[in-house]
Amino acid sequence: MSLPISFVAGDNASDVGRLQFVIRAALSGLRTAMPVRVEAVTNDGGLSPIGTVDVQPLVSSVDGDEGTWEMPLISNVPYMRIQGGTNGIIIDPVVGDIGIATTCDRDISTVKNTSDISAPGSVRKHDMSDIVYLMTIIGAEPTQYVQFNTEGITINSPNAITINAPEINSNGTWNHTGTITASGDVEGSGTSLHTHRHGGVQTGGGQTGTPI
């Protein structure tokens, strides 16, 4: 999408001035990156393939008379996820996010449809129809996060944290505050919490004392 560009004093005074105007006019249509606001998202954080967003460019266009107008909404925009193969970190954009989008230098519509090598879908170049949403650049303080700093790693959630794996291995000391509920057996140094026995106790109806 090319943008109008105003004539400045001296442009028409020489061949060089006229050539500079032509160059500026051509460069005005060269899109690189832009801030955008997410208006719609196909995904909602669930387990699914990478989706798309609809975005609203936030920098208005300016004409030769210094008039401004909003750029149109851009639909079906791929967004970036940290993923390799079937390993990924799922953090889908949400409506209202303000992020940065970059423009591909050729028409990527066929690649979006086929996920394979293909010719450009048209002759357009550096067009806003071929942008990709990268990441949020302006946002509020998070309430759910994984934090890395010099003190270590903090995982915080106001809701549940779920870990699914056939086996979880950990090394080091665990410091825990709160109740621990286990549906299976709990062992310490090879001794079962549920089936272990105490020595030095005469059988009968009495019970052992509390742990010391």
C-alpha positions as CSV (number, residue, x, y, z in Angstrom):
1,M,0.0,0.0,0.0
2,S,1.7,3.2,-1.1
3,L,1.3,6.5,0.8
4,P,0.8,10.0,-0.6
5,I,3.8,12.3,-0.1
6,S,3.9,16.0,-0.3
7,F,6.0,18.2,-2.6
8,V,8.5,20.3,-0.8
9,A,10.1,23.5,-1.8
10,G,12.9,23.0,-4.3
11,D,11.7,19.7,-5.6
12,N,10.7,21.2,-9.0
13,A,13.7,23.5,-9.2
14,S,16.0,20.9,-10.8
15,D,16.3,17.4,-12.2
16,V,17.9,16.3,-8.9
17,G,15.0,17.7,-6.9
18,R,12.4,16.0,-9.0
19,L,14.4,12.7,-8.8
20,Q,14.6,13.1,-5.0
21,F,10.8,13.5,-4.9
22,V,10.3,10.3,-6.9
23,I,12.6,8.4,-4.6
24,R,10.9,9.7,-1.5
25,A,7.5,8.7,-3.0
26,A,8.7,5.2,-3.7
27,L,10.2,4.8,-0.3
28,S,7.0,6.0,1.4
29,G,5.3,2.8,0.3
30,L,8.1,0.6,1.8
31,R,6.7,-1.0,4.9
32,T,9.0,-2.5,7.5
33,A,7.4,-2.7,11.0
34,M,4.6,-1.1,12.8
35,P,2.8,-1.0,16.2
36,V,-0.6,-2.6,16.0
37,R,-3.5,-3.5,18.4
38,V,-5.0,-7.0,18.5
39,E,-8.7,-6.8,17.7
40,A,-9.5,-10.6,17.4
41,V,-7.7,-13.9,18.0
42,T,-8.6,-17.4,16.7
43,N,-7.0,-19.1,19.8
44,D,-7.6,-18.6,23.5
45,G,-4.6,-20.2,25.1
46,G,-5.8,-23.8,24.7
47,L,-3.9,-26.7,23.2
48,S,-4.1,-26.0,19.4
49,P,-2.0,-25.2,16.4
50,I,-0.7,-21.6,16.0
51,G,-3.6,-19.3,14.9
52,T,-4.1,-15.9,13.5
53,V,-5.1,-12.4,14.7
54,D,-6.9,-9.4,13.3
55,V,-4.9,-6.2,14.0
56,Q,-5.4,-2.5,13.8
57,P,-2.4,-0.4,12.8
58,L,-1.9,2.4,15.3
59,V,0.0,5.0,13.3
60,S,-2.4,6.9,11.1
61,S,-1.6,7.7,7.5
62,V,-0.9,11.4,6.5
63,D,-1.7,12.9,3.1
64,G,-0.1,15.8,1.3
65,D,-2.3,18.3,3.1
66,E,-1.4,16.9,6.5
67,G,-4.7,15.3,6.9
68,T,-4.8,12.0,8.8
69,W,-7.0,8.9,8.6
70,E,-6.9,5.5,10.3
71,M,-5.4,2.6,8.5
72,P,-7.7,-0.3,7.8
73,L,-8.1,-3.4,9.9
74,I,-5.8,-6.3,8.7
75,S,-7.2,-9.8,9.1
76,N,-5.8,-13.3,9.0
77,V,-2.4,-12.3,10.3
78,P,-0.1,-15.1,11.5
79,Y,1.4,-14.6,14.9
80,M,4.7,-15.8,16.4
81,R,4.9,-18.6,19.0
82,I,8.1,-20.0,20.5
83,Q,7.9,-23.5,19.0
84,G,10.1,-26.1,17.5
85,G,8.4,-29.2,16.0
86,T,5.7,-30.2,18.5
87,N,7.5,-28.5,21.4
88,G,6.1,-25.1,22.2
89,I,5.3,-22.4,24.8
90,I,1.6,-21.5,24.4
91,I,1.1,-17.8,25.0
92,D,-1.6,-16.7,22.6
93,P,-2.2,-12.9,22.0
94,V,-5.4,-11.5,23.6
95,V,-7.7,-8.8,22.4
96,G,-6.3,-5.4,23.3
97,D,-2.6,-6.4,23.2
98,I,-0.4,-3.7,21.6
99,G,2.5,-5.3,19.7
100,I,4.9,-5.0,16.9
101,A,4.2,-6.5,13.4
102,T,6.7,-6.8,10.6
103,T,6.0,-6.8,6.9
104,C,7.3,-9.5,4.6
105,D,8.8,-8.3,1.4
106,R,6.6,-10.5,-0.9
107,D,3.1,-11.9,-0.9
108,I,2.9,-14.7,1.6
109,S,-0.7,-15.7,1.1
110,T,0.1,-19.0,-0.7
111,V,2.6,-20.0,2.0
112,K,0.0,-19.3,4.7
113,N,-2.5,-21.6,2.8
114,T,-0.1,-24.4,2.0
115,S,2.7,-24.3,4.6
116,D,5.1,-25.1,1.8
117,I,7.5,-23.6,-0.8
118,S,5.5,-21.6,-3.3
119,A,5.6,-18.6,-5.6
120,P,4.3,-15.3,-4.3
121,G,0.6,-15.1,-4.4
122,S,0.7,-11.8,-6.3
123,V,3.2,-9.1,-7.4
124,R,2.7,-7.0,-4.4
125,K,5.8,-6.1,-2.3
126,H,6.2,-4.7,1.2
127,D,2.4,-4.6,1.6
128,M,0.6,-4.5,4.9
129,S,-1.5,-7.5,3.8
130,D,1.7,-9.6,4.4
131,I,2.5,-8.6,8.0
132,V,3.3,-11.1,10.8
133,Y,2.5,-10.2,14.4
134,L,5.6,-10.8,16.5
135,M,5.0,-9.9,20.2
136,T,3.5,-7.5,22.7
137,I,5.5,-4.3,23.3
138,I,3.1,-2.3,25.5
139,G,1.3,-4.1,28.3
140,A,0.2,-4.0,31.9
141,E,2.0,-5.6,34.8
142,P,1.4,-9.4,34.5
143,T,-0.4,-11.4,37.3
144,Q,0.5,-14.8,35.8
145,Y,4.1,-15.2,34.8
146,V,7.4,-17.0,34.8
147,Q,10.1,-14.6,36.0
148,F,13.8,-14.9,35.5
149,N,16.2,-12.7,37.5
150,T,19.4,-12.9,39.5
151,E,17.5,-14.3,42.5
152,G,16.3,-17.3,40.5
153,I,13.2,-18.4,38.7
154,T,9.7,-17.6,40.0
155,I,6.5,-19.2,38.7
156,N,3.3,-17.4,39.8
157,S,-0.3,-18.0,39.0
158,P,-3.5,-16.8,40.7
159,N,-5.1,-20.1,39.5
160,A,-3.9,-23.7,39.5
161,I,-0.6,-24.9,38.1
162,T,-0.9,-28.3,36.4
163,I,2.1,-30.5,35.5
164,N,1.4,-33.6,33.4
165,A,4.2,-36.2,33.0
166,P,4.7,-39.9,33.5
167,E,7.7,-39.1,35.8
168,I,9.0,-36.0,37.4
169,N,12.6,-35.9,38.7
170,S,13.9,-33.2,41.0
171,N,17.1,-32.7,42.9
172,G,17.6,-30.5,46.0
173,T,15.6,-29.4,49.0
174,W,11.9,-28.8,48.8
175,N,10.5,-26.1,51.0
176,H,6.7,-26.1,51.0
177,T,4.0,-24.1,52.8
178,G,0.5,-25.5,52.7
179,T,-1.2,-28.9,52.4
180,I,0.1,-31.7,50.2
181,T,-2.5,-34.2,48.9
182,A,-1.4,-37.4,47.2
183,S,-3.7,-39.9,45.6
184,G,-0.9,-42.5,45.4
185,D,1.8,-43.7,47.8
186,V,4.5,-41.4,49.1
187,E,8.0,-42.7,49.8
188,G,11.0,-41.3,51.6
189,S,14.4,-43.0,51.3
190,G,12.6,-46.1,50.1
191,T,10.1,-46.2,52.9
192,S,6.4,-45.9,52.2
193,L,4.4,-43.3,54.1
194,H,1.3,-45.5,54.0
195,T,2.6,-49.0,54.6
196,H,5.7,-48.5,56.8
197,R,5.8,-50.1,60.3
198,H,7.2,-49.0,63.6
199,G,9.4,-51.2,65.7
200,G,9.4,-51.5,69.5
201,V,5.5,-51.5,69.7
202,Q,3.5,-54.2,71.4
203,T,0.5,-55.3,69.2
204,G,-2.9,-54.4,70.5
205,G,-5.5,-51.8,70.3
206,G,-3.2,-48.9,71.1
207,Q,-1.6,-46.5,68.6
208,T,1.9,-45.2,68.3
209,G,2.6,-41.6,69.2
210,T,3.0,-38.8,66.9
211,P,6.3,-38.4,65.0
212,I,9.1,-36.8,66.9
